[in-house]
Amino acid sequence: MQRALHIILAVLTLLIAVMVWSPMLAAKDHIDDIYDMSLDENLMTPEIKNDKQADKIQEFQYNMAVAFKKSNYEVEVMRDDEVIVITIPASMLFEPNDTVLSKVGEEQLKPFLRMIKNPGFYKMLLVMHSDNTGSSEYTLNLTRQRVNAIFDWFDENGSVDYVVPYALGETDPLVDNNSVENRKTNRRLEIFLVPEQTMIQQAKKGRINITSKGKN
């Protein structure tokens, strides 16, 4: 009888361990996966299939977009209003041809620290662009060093578990690189705020709060 009780307790302990560790391992696997994804893949996932959840997320994201707009950021929404896109000119982050984040740049990025204080609420994609001044190798290397500097700054000031950097060099201009102003327009950082599992789970419960942490 005592031996049977020990076996039952051992099985219960194992089940509890599986219940605790499985979500944690799944979350870790997910974090690892996002760094292997292309930009397009990360922009399209996770997919929100439930209409009520989607409505809640769209409403929340719209309000966040409006708040950024009021703070004088250039803001757009995409993916049926589920993803926020904020564009910051490179000149507001770096000195010309420099790869060290400026003090002005740090001030520009400070509002986004809130987005990473609750890991799993957002997936934040950092996409650095350049104009076509110099070789393709030069512009790619420039954007790589710049986006890494931004990533490192976020790492020093919060969690980067859901922050993914991309360097695109000159490959995705907004306008033709045929004037000083146009080249300035193309030198930019795009920050994509993509809903992640914590936000999705909150939407399922009917209320989204960026400061409220939940299980993935």
C-alpha positions in Angstrom: 0.0 0.0 0.0 2.8 2.4 1.0 4.7 1.5 -2.2 1.6 2.2 -4.3 1.2 5.6 -2.6 4.9 6.5 -3.4 4.3 5.6 -7.0 1.2 7.8 -7.2 3.1 10.7 -5.6 5.9 10.2 -8.1 3.5 10.2 -11.0 1.8 13.3 -9.7 5.1 15.1 -9.3 6.1 14.2 -12.8 2.8 15.5 -14.2 3.1 18.8 -12.3 6.7 19.2 -13.6 5.5 18.6 -17.2 2.7 21.1 -16.8 5.1 23.7 -15.4 8.0 23.2 -17.8 6.1 22.5 -21.1 4.8 26.1 -21.5 8.3 27.4 -20.6 10.0 25.2 -23.1 7.5 26.0 -25.7 8.0 29.7 -25.1 11.8 29.2 -25.4 11.4 27.3 -28.6 9.2 30.2 -29.9 11.8 32.8 -29.0 14.5 30.8 -30.8 12.2 30.4 -33.8 11.6 34.1 -34.3 15.4 34.7 -34.8 15.4 32.2 -37.6 12.5 33.8 -39.4 12.6 36.2 -42.3 11.2 39.7 -41.8 8.0 38.8 -43.7 7.6 35.6 -41.7 7.9 37.5 -38.4 5.5 40.2 -39.7 2.8 37.6 -40.4 3.1 35.5 -37.2 1.5 34.7 -34.8 -1.7 34.7 -36.8 -4.8 35.8 -34.9 -7.7 33.6 -36.1 -10.4 34.4 -33.6 -12.4 37.4 -34.7 -13.2 38.6 -31.2 -9.6 38.5 -30.2 -8.6 40.2 -33.4 -11.2 43.0 -32.7 -9.7 43.6 -29.2 -6.2 43.6 -30.6 -7.0 46.0 -33.4 -8.7 48.4 -31.0 -5.7 48.3 -28.6 -3.2 48.7 -31.4 -5.2 51.6 -32.9 -5.1 53.4 -29.5 -1.3 52.8 -29.2 -0.8 54.1 -32.7 -2.7 57.3 -31.9 -0.6 57.8 -28.7 2.6 57.5 -30.8 1.2 59.9 -33.4 0.5 62.4 -30.7 4.1 62.1 -29.6 5.1 63.2 -33.1 6.3 59.8 -34.4 5.6 58.8 -38.0 3.1 55.9 -37.6 1.3 53.5 -39.8 -0.7 50.3 -39.2 -0.7 47.1 -41.3 -2.0 43.5 -41.3 -5.6 44.6 -40.7 -4.6 47.1 -38.1 -2.9 44.5 -35.9 0.7 45.6 -36.4 2.0 49.1 -35.7 4.9 50.5 -37.8 6.9 53.5 -36.4 9.5 55.1 -38.7 12.4 57.1 -37.2 14.8 59.0 -39.5 18.4 57.7 -39.1 19.5 61.3 -38.6 17.5 61.3 -35.3 19.5 58.3 -34.1 23.0 58.6 -35.5 25.4 61.2 -36.6 26.2 61.0 -40.4 28.0 57.8 -41.3 28.3 57.0 -37.6 27.2 53.7 -35.9 27.2 55.0 -32.2 23.6 55.7 -31.0 23.4 59.4 -30.1 21.9 60.9 -27.0 19.1 62.2 -29.1 18.6 58.7 -30.5 18.3 57.3 -27.0 15.6 59.8 -26.2 13.8 58.8 -29.4 13.9 55.1 -28.3 13.0 55.5 -24.6 9.2 55.3 -25.2 9.8 51.8 -26.7 11.3 50.5 -23.4 7.7 50.1 -22.2 7.1 47.7 -25.0 9.8 45.2 -23.8 9.2 45.3 -20.1 6.5 42.6 -20.5 8.3 40.0 -22.7 5.9 38.2 -24.9 3.4 41.0 -25.1 5.0 42.4 -28.3 7.4 41.1 -30.8 9.5 44.1 -31.8 11.2 44.1 -35.1 14.0 46.6 -35.7 14.6 47.2 -39.4 17.4 49.5 -40.4 17.6 51.1 -43.9 20.1 53.2 -45.8 20.2 55.2 -49.1 22.4 54.0 -51.9 25.4 56.1 -51.2 28.4 53.8 -51.3 28.6 50.1 -52.3 26.0 47.6 -51.4 28.5 46.0 -49.0 29.0 49.3 -47.3 25.3 50.2 -46.9 24.6 46.7 -45.6 27.4 46.8 -43.1 26.3 50.3 -42.0 22.8 49.3 -41.3 23.9 46.1 -39.6 26.2 48.0 -37.2 23.4 50.6 -36.6 20.7 48.1 -35.9 23.0 46.1 -33.6 23.8 49.3 -31.7 20.0 49.9 -31.2 19.5 46.2 -30.2 22.4 46.5 -27.7 20.9 49.6 -26.2 17.6 47.8 -25.7 19.5 44.9 -24.2 21.1 47.2 -21.7 17.8 48.7 -20.7 15.4 45.8 -20.7 14.6 42.3 -22.1 15.4 41.6 -25.8 13.8 38.1 -25.8 11.2 39.3 -28.4 13.3 41.9 -30.2 14.6 41.0 -33.6 17.1 43.1 -35.6 17.2 43.3 -39.4 19.7 45.2 -41.6 18.5 45.8 -45.2 21.1 48.2 -46.5 19.8 50.1 -49.6 17.5 47.3 -50.7 14.1 48.8 -49.7 14.0 52.5 -50.5 10.8 54.5 -50.0 11.6 56.9 -52.8 14.2 57.2 -55.6 17.6 58.1 -54.3 17.8 61.1 -56.7 18.0 64.0 -54.3 19.4 64.9 -50.8 15.9 64.9 -49.3 15.0 61.6 -50.9 18.2 60.0 -49.6 17.4 61.3 -46.1 13.9 59.8 -46.4 15.4 56.4 -47.2 17.8 56.4 -44.2 15.5 55.2 -41.5 14.7 52.8 -38.7 11.3 51.0 -38.9 10.0 49.5 -35.7 7.2 46.9 -36.1 5.2 46.2 -33.0 3.6 42.7 -33.6 1.1 41.2 -31.1 2.5 38.3 -29.3 1.1 35.5 -27.1 0.6 37.5 -23.9 -1.5 40.1 -25.7 -3.4 37.4 -27.6 -4.2 35.6 -24.3 -5.4 38.9 -22.8 -7.6 39.6 -25.8 -9.1 36.1 -25.3 -10.0 37.2 -21.7 -11.5 40.4 -23.1 -9.1 43.0 -21.7 -5.6 44.1 -22.9 -3.1 45.8 -20.6 0.5 46.2 -21.5 1.6 46.3 -17.9 -0.3 43.1 -17.0 2.0 40.1 -17.4 0.6 36.7 -18.3 1.6 33.3 -19.3 2.5 32.5 -22.9 
